[in-house]
Amino acid sequence: MDRPICGDDNERGTKRKYAGDEHNARDSNKLLTLDGCSISPIVKPESRDDDYYKALYMEEEPDFRLLGQRDSEFKDVLEHGSHLDFGNPKSVMQLTKTLLKLDFSLLVDLPIDRLCPPVPNRHNYILWLKELIDSTSPLHSHSVEPIRQVTGLDIGTGASLIYPLLGCAQRSSWSFIATDVDPKSLAYARRNAKLNNMGHRIRVVGRAMTDCLIPLAELNLETIDFTMVNPPFYTSDAELINLAAQKSRPPNSACTGAPIEMVCAGGEVGFVQRIIDESLVLRERVQWYTAMLGKQSSLEVLIDVLKRHGVTNYAVTAFVQGNKTRRWAIGWSFQSRRPSLSASRGCEPSAGKKILPFPTEATIASWPISQYKSGQLERVVCDTMDNIDLASWIWDSTHSRGIGFAGGNVWSRAYRRERAREKEKGTDVENLYGKEDTNIKTTSSHRLNNWQTTEHGFDHYAFGFSLTVQVSKSMRNHEDHGVIIARWLQGDDHALFESFTGLLRKSMRLR
Ligand code: SAH
C-alpha cells in the first residue's frame, strides 16, 4: 500500500512543530509593517554566495504567511493564511518544494508515498560538508576553491535527490554519484536531475541490496572526495510501525517512510558499520566518509568502532532545527589533512568532550592592540619560524597567515642537539628530515597563489600547520586584541601539534 510520507519528525521519532499560529501571524505582520519585505530576503540566484546559504533557516521556523506571499502554490495549502497542517502530506510536500524553489531555484517532483525531506536539515548537512571539504583542501587555503573539482557519492539518494541537488546548486565545481535500491525513487531521482538541467553533473545509479555501498571500481573511479548518507533508521518493519504508532501526531498523518527506505539490518548503526567496513579497504581513495545519524548513542558506538581501527582523523557535528530536533553527523578520513575546529567539533555531545576528536586550533598569544606597533606580531611569528628547521614556511602578508611543514619534531631539544653535532662535524645537511628546494620564507599573497597552484605536494610531511595574526575583541573588557592562532593542518600525531603550540606559547611570551 502506498503511504504518504512527510519528513524527519516521523522518520526519526522526534516531534517538531511548525505551527503558523497566532503568534506567528503577529510576528509576520510586524515584520511586514517594518520594512515591507520577508525575513529571508529575496536574493537573485546569480548573487547567492556561501554567506547567503549559511544564513538560511536561522530562524526557528519559517514564516508561512510570508512564504505564501512569495509562492502562490504554497499559499494554496495554508489554512487561515498562515497555518500549515503537518498532518497533511500534500502540505508538507509543498513546503519542501517551495523552499527548494525560493531559496535554491530548484524544482522537484516528489511521489506521495516516499520520504519527503525537510529542507533545513538536509541543507545543514551540505553546509557542514562544504566546511569539511574546504578546510581540508590540498591547497590549505581554507576558502572556497572554485578550481577544485569535487566529486561526492550520496548513498541512498531517495526520490528527491535532495543532497546532490543542494550540493550542485551551491557549488558549480561539485558533481555527484547518487545511488539507491528502490526503483521508484531512482526513477524520480533521474527525473529531478533532468528537471534542473543537472543530468551531466549528477549520475543516478541503481544498486541491489547486497551490492557494496561505495562502488568505486564499478564506476571506474580511482578516487572521490566524499561519501554521504542519511541511512535507513529502523532495524525492522515492526520497529517502524511501533515507533510510528507512538508519535504524538494526528492519526491521519501516516508519515513514516516506505519500509524500503526506512528499514535495514542493524538500523543506522548497521548501515554505517557497512560503510566503515568498506572504508577500511578503500582507505585514502575517499577523502571523507560521512553519515548522518538520528541518535547520539549511534554516534558513540560508531566513534568507538573507528577508534578501535586506529582512525583518529574524524569529525563530529550536530544539526539542530529550532531547539527540538537534533541530528548527529560523523565523518572520518584516512588522509592526513585535518579539518577546522568548527567542522570537527561542531557540537558538545552529552556523552562529553571525550568522544570528540583532538582540537585542531589553539590560541597562542593575545595582546591588547595598544601594546604593539603595526606589523610587530607578524614579525614575531616570522622570526620564530625562521629559527625552526622547517621544511617549508610561507608567509602570506595580505592575509597575515603563514603555512609551514615539517618532517617531524624539528623544535625538540634532541633534534637541535643532533643538528648542532652535524654542523660541528661539517656534515650539516639542510634539514635532517629533508627540505623542499622551493622553501620560501616570506611571500606576497600573489606569490603564495603561484606556489599553491603548482602543487608541490606537501602531503607527505608528518606535520603541517598555519599561524594567523588577527584582531579580535576581548570578551572581558571589549578591548581590541592582536591574537595569534595556530591551526593543525596536517599529520596523524596530535602530540606534534601539542608540543609545537607549547613551544610557540613559550617563545612568544618571552618577547
Ligand atoms: N537521501 C534521502 C533518502 C534517505 S532514506 C534523504 O535524505 O531524504 C534512505 C534511502 O536509502 C532510501 O531511499 C533507500 O531506498 C536507500 N537505501 C536503502 N538501502 C540501500 C542500499 N543498500 N544502497 C543504496 N541505497 C539504499
Residues whose N, C-alpha, C, O or C-beta is under 5 A from the ligand:
A	BS01	SAH	P117 I155 G156 T157 G158 T179 D180 V181 D182 S185 R207 A208 M209 N230 P231 P232 I260 E261
